[in-house]
Amino acid sequence: MAKLVSKTYGDALFELALEEDKLDTLFEESKVVKDVFQSNDELVKLLNHPKINKEEKIKVIENIFGGRASKDIIGFLTIIIKKERQKEIVSILEYFISVVKEYKNIGVAYVTTAFELSDEKKKNIVDKLIATTKYNEIEMIYIVDESIIGGMIIRIGDRVVDSSIRTKIDKLSRELMQLHIS
């Protein structure tokens, strides 16, 4: 259900952004607003409190974001609160941001290695991913996980390329376990 809510509202904001030619503006504002909600537990608790009425919640949003965010974003948040979907604000904004990234051909790649990569190696990975994917730009998220021993795991969306030593050892171990010695 939450995924449907995120998609419905996120798609509505995307359509508005395209129609009003405000895609870049609403994209940037959505990232900031999402960060505000993710970093402020008290705001989330307040908006989800059952004894605070909708009008007061809307006033809080207007006080926090008034003058800092566009009327479009404030109006959008107001609609979400009026429809009692405030628990979904972060997931709605995350969905909207992901739709805009797809529309703009911006990929997000998670690269896991056993040790920190040099800037040159990071640049080589970005260049290779841009050359081998449909994306013209890629946001890179680097993760160091010593347990993979060596190699690299790259995840973009639901695609994973795993060339880690740990995976190779696990595969070899499973193959050896299946061998029957006669």
C-alpha positions as CSV (number, residue, x, y, z in Angstrom):
1,M,0.0,0.0,0.0
2,A,2.8,2.4,0.9
3,K,4.4,1.8,-2.5
4,L,1.2,2.7,-4.2
5,V,0.8,5.9,-2.2
6,S,4.4,6.9,-3.1
7,K,3.9,6.2,-6.7
8,T,0.6,8.0,-7.0
9,Y,1.8,11.2,-5.3
10,G,5.3,11.0,-6.7
11,D,3.9,10.6,-10.2
12,A,1.5,13.6,-9.6
13,L,4.5,15.8,-8.5
14,F,6.5,14.6,-11.6
15,E,3.6,15.5,-13.9
16,L,3.3,18.9,-12.3
17,A,7.0,19.5,-12.6
18,L,7.0,18.7,-16.3
19,E,3.8,20.7,-17.0
20,E,5.1,23.8,-15.2
21,D,8.6,23.4,-16.6
22,K,10.0,23.2,-13.0
23,L,11.6,19.8,-13.0
24,D,15.1,20.9,-11.9
25,T,13.7,23.3,-9.2
26,L,11.3,20.7,-7.7
27,F,14.0,18.0,-8.0
28,E,16.5,20.0,-5.9
29,E,13.8,21.2,-3.4
30,S,12.6,17.7,-2.9
31,K,16.0,16.5,-2.0
32,V,16.4,19.2,0.6
33,V,12.9,18.7,2.0
34,K,13.5,14.9,2.2
35,D,16.7,15.5,4.1
36,V,14.9,17.8,6.5
37,F,12.4,15.1,7.3
38,Q,15.0,12.4,7.5
39,S,17.1,14.4,9.9
40,N,14.4,15.7,12.2
41,D,12.6,13.0,14.2
42,E,10.6,15.6,16.2
43,L,9.0,17.1,13.0
44,V,8.0,13.6,11.9
45,K,6.5,12.8,15.3
46,L,4.6,16.1,15.3
47,L,3.1,15.5,11.9
48,N,2.1,12.0,12.8
49,H,0.7,12.9,16.2
50,P,-3.0,12.0,16.3
51,K,-4.1,14.8,18.6
52,I,-2.7,17.6,16.4
53,N,-5.2,18.6,13.8
54,K,-4.5,19.0,10.1
55,E,-4.6,22.8,10.2
56,E,-1.9,23.0,12.8
57,K,0.3,20.5,10.9
58,I,-0.1,22.6,7.8
59,K,0.9,25.7,9.7
60,V,4.0,24.0,10.9
61,I,4.9,23.1,7.3
62,E,4.3,26.7,6.2
63,N,6.4,28.0,9.1
64,I,9.3,25.7,8.4
65,F,9.4,25.9,4.6
66,G,7.8,29.3,3.9
67,G,10.3,31.5,2.2
68,R,12.7,28.5,1.8
69,A,10.7,26.3,-0.6
70,S,8.5,27.0,-3.5
71,K,4.7,27.3,-3.2
72,D,4.5,24.2,-5.3
73,I,6.4,22.1,-2.7
74,I,4.5,23.7,0.2
75,G,1.2,23.1,-1.6
76,F,2.2,19.5,-2.3
77,L,3.1,18.9,1.4
78,T,-0.2,20.5,2.4
79,I,-2.1,18.1,0.1
80,I,-0.3,15.1,1.6
81,I,-1.2,16.3,5.1
82,K,-4.9,17.0,4.1
83,K,-5.1,13.4,2.7
84,E,-3.5,12.1,5.9
85,R,-0.5,10.6,4.1
86,Q,2.2,12.5,6.1
87,K,3.7,9.1,7.2
88,E,4.6,8.6,3.5
89,I,6.3,12.0,2.9
90,V,9.8,10.7,2.7
91,S,8.9,7.7,0.6
92,I,6.9,9.9,-1.8
93,L,9.8,12.3,-2.2
94,E,12.3,9.4,-2.6
95,Y,10.0,8.0,-5.4
96,F,9.8,11.4,-7.1
97,I,13.6,11.8,-6.9
98,S,14.1,8.4,-8.4
99,V,11.7,9.1,-11.3
100,V,13.4,12.4,-12.1
101,K,16.8,10.6,-12.1
102,E,15.5,8.0,-14.5
103,Y,14.0,10.8,-16.7
104,K,17.3,12.7,-16.7
105,N,19.3,9.5,-17.2
106,I,21.1,9.8,-13.9
107,G,22.0,6.4,-12.5
108,V,22.9,5.6,-8.9
109,A,25.7,3.0,-8.5
110,Y,26.7,1.4,-5.2
111,V,30.3,0.1,-5.4
112,T,31.5,-2.1,-2.6
113,T,35.3,-2.9,-2.3
114,A,37.5,-4.3,0.4
115,F,39.5,-1.1,0.6
116,E,39.2,2.6,-0.2
117,L,39.7,3.3,-3.9
118,S,42.0,6.0,-5.3
119,D,40.4,8.9,-7.1
120,E,41.8,7.6,-10.4
121,K,40.2,4.2,-9.9
122,K,36.9,5.9,-9.0
123,K,37.1,8.0,-12.2
124,N,37.8,4.8,-14.2
125,I,34.8,3.1,-12.7
126,V,32.5,6.1,-13.5
127,D,33.8,6.3,-17.1
128,K,33.3,2.6,-17.6
129,L,29.7,2.7,-16.1
130,I,28.8,5.6,-18.3
131,A,30.2,3.9,-21.4
132,T,28.3,0.6,-20.6
133,T,25.0,1.9,-19.4
134,K,22.2,4.1,-20.7
135,Y,23.1,6.8,-18.1
136,N,24.9,10.1,-19.0
137,E,25.6,10.8,-15.4
138,I,26.1,8.4,-12.4
139,E,25.9,9.2,-8.7
140,M,28.5,7.0,-7.0
141,I,28.1,5.6,-3.5
142,Y,31.3,3.9,-2.4
143,I,31.2,1.3,0.4
144,V,34.2,-0.3,2.0
145,D,33.5,-3.9,3.3
146,E,36.6,-5.8,4.2
147,S,34.6,-9.1,4.3
148,I,34.5,-9.3,0.5
149,I,38.3,-9.9,0.7
150,G,39.0,-8.4,-2.7
151,G,37.4,-7.6,-6.0
152,M,34.3,-5.4,-6.3
153,I,30.5,-5.5,-6.2
154,I,28.6,-3.0,-8.3
155,R,24.8,-2.5,-8.0
156,I,22.8,-0.2,-10.2
157,G,19.1,-0.6,-9.6
158,D,18.3,-4.3,-9.6
159,R,21.4,-5.2,-11.5
160,V,24.4,-6.6,-9.6
161,V,27.8,-7.5,-10.9
162,D,29.7,-9.4,-8.2
163,S,33.4,-10.1,-8.8
164,S,34.3,-10.3,-5.1
165,I,36.7,-12.9,-3.8
166,R,34.2,-13.8,-1.1
167,T,31.6,-14.8,-3.7
168,K,34.1,-16.8,-5.7
169,I,35.2,-18.7,-2.6
170,D,31.5,-19.3,-1.6
171,K,30.8,-20.6,-5.1
172,L,33.8,-22.9,-5.2
173,S,32.9,-24.1,-1.7
174,R,29.4,-25.0,-2.8
175,E,30.7,-26.8,-5.9
176,L,33.2,-28.8,-3.8
177,M,30.4,-29.8,-1.4
178,Q,28.4,-31.2,-4.3
179,L,31.2,-33.4,-5.5
180,H,30.7,-37.1,-4.6
181,I,33.9,-38.9,-3.9
182,S,33.6,-42.5,-4.9
